[in-house]
Amino acid sequence: MLKYLRYFLSIVLILALLLAFTKPNEQDFLDQVVNDYGQIHGNDDLTRSDLERLGTTHYSSHLFASSYTYQFGAINVQYIGLLGRIYYQGFEDKAEEKVSSESIDV
C-alpha cells in the first residue's frame, strides 16, 4: 500500500512541476497578440515593441498557469496560459458598452 502511495505522490509531483514550469511568459503572450492582430487585420507590421508602446499590458503569473491582458484604448484582450499553450479568453470593448448604454429608444 505504501508503494502505491509513493507512486501516486510521485506522479502528482511530476504533474505539478510540469504545470509550474511550462506556463507561458509575458513575451510569449505578446507574440500571440501580434499573431492574432496580423490574422485579424491582414498584416504583420506590428511588433512586440509597438504593442508595448501603444497599449498597456498586465501579466500575472500564478502557480500552475499565467494570465495576460492587453489594453489598447477601450479594448481589452485577455488570454490564459497553461502547459506551454496560450488560450484566448475574449475581449471587452468599453467604448461599445458606453455607446449602447447612452442610447435611448423612443
N, C-alpha and C positions, 0 to 999 in steps of 0.2 A: 504494500500500500504506500509506503514511504517513497518507494522507487517511482511510482506513478505520479505522486505529488511533486517530486523533483522534476520530472519530465514536463508536467503541466506548468510549473513555475518557470522553467527554462524557456518554454515556448512563449509564455506571456512576456517575459523579459525581452526576448528577441523581438517580438512584435512591438513592444513599447519603444525599444531603441530604433527600430526601423521607422516607426511613425515619427519619432522625435528628430531623427537625423535626415529625413528625406523631404521635409516641408520646404516649399519654395521660399526664396529670399526676396527682398524688395526689387532687385534688378530683374529677377525672373518675371515678377508681376508687371514691371514697366515694359518688358519685351512683349508680354501678352497684350497690353493696352495698345502698343504700337502696331502689333499684328492685327488686332481687331479693328483699329482705326483704318488701316490700309484696306482691309476687306470691305468695310462699310463704305468708305469714301473713294475707293478705287485707285489709291496712290500709296506709295511707300516713302513719301517725302518727309514724314515726321520721324524724329529720332528721340531717344530717351532724354537727351538734354533739352530738346524742345518741350517735351512733356513737363519736365521739372520746372522749366522757365514759365510756361503758360498756365499751369494749374497747380493745385496743391495735392499732396499725396499723404496718405495715412497708412502706415504698415504696422500691423500688430502680430507679434509672434507669440503663439500660445504653446502649450506643452506638446501637443500632438499635431497641431495644424497652424496655419497662419492666415490672416485676412488682410485685405488691401482695399482701399477706397481711393479713387482718383476723382478730384473735383475740378471741373472746368466751367467757370461761370456758375450757372444754376443747375448744371448737370452733374450728378454723382454716379459713378460706375463702380460696382462692388464685385469683388472676387474672393474666393476662398481657396487655399492651397492645402493639399493633403497627399501624402505618398508621392511627392515629386510632380504632381499634376495640379493644374490650375483650373478651377471651375468658375464659370460666370454665374454670379448670383442675381444680377439685374441692375437696373439703373433707375434713377429718380430725376425727374425734370421739375425743379421747383418753380420755374417760370410758367410752365404749363398749368401747374396746380393753382398758381396765383391768378392767372387769366381766367380759369374756369370758376374760381371762387368769386371773382368780381363780376361775372356776367349775370344779368338779371333778365329773366324771362317775363314778358308782359302778356 
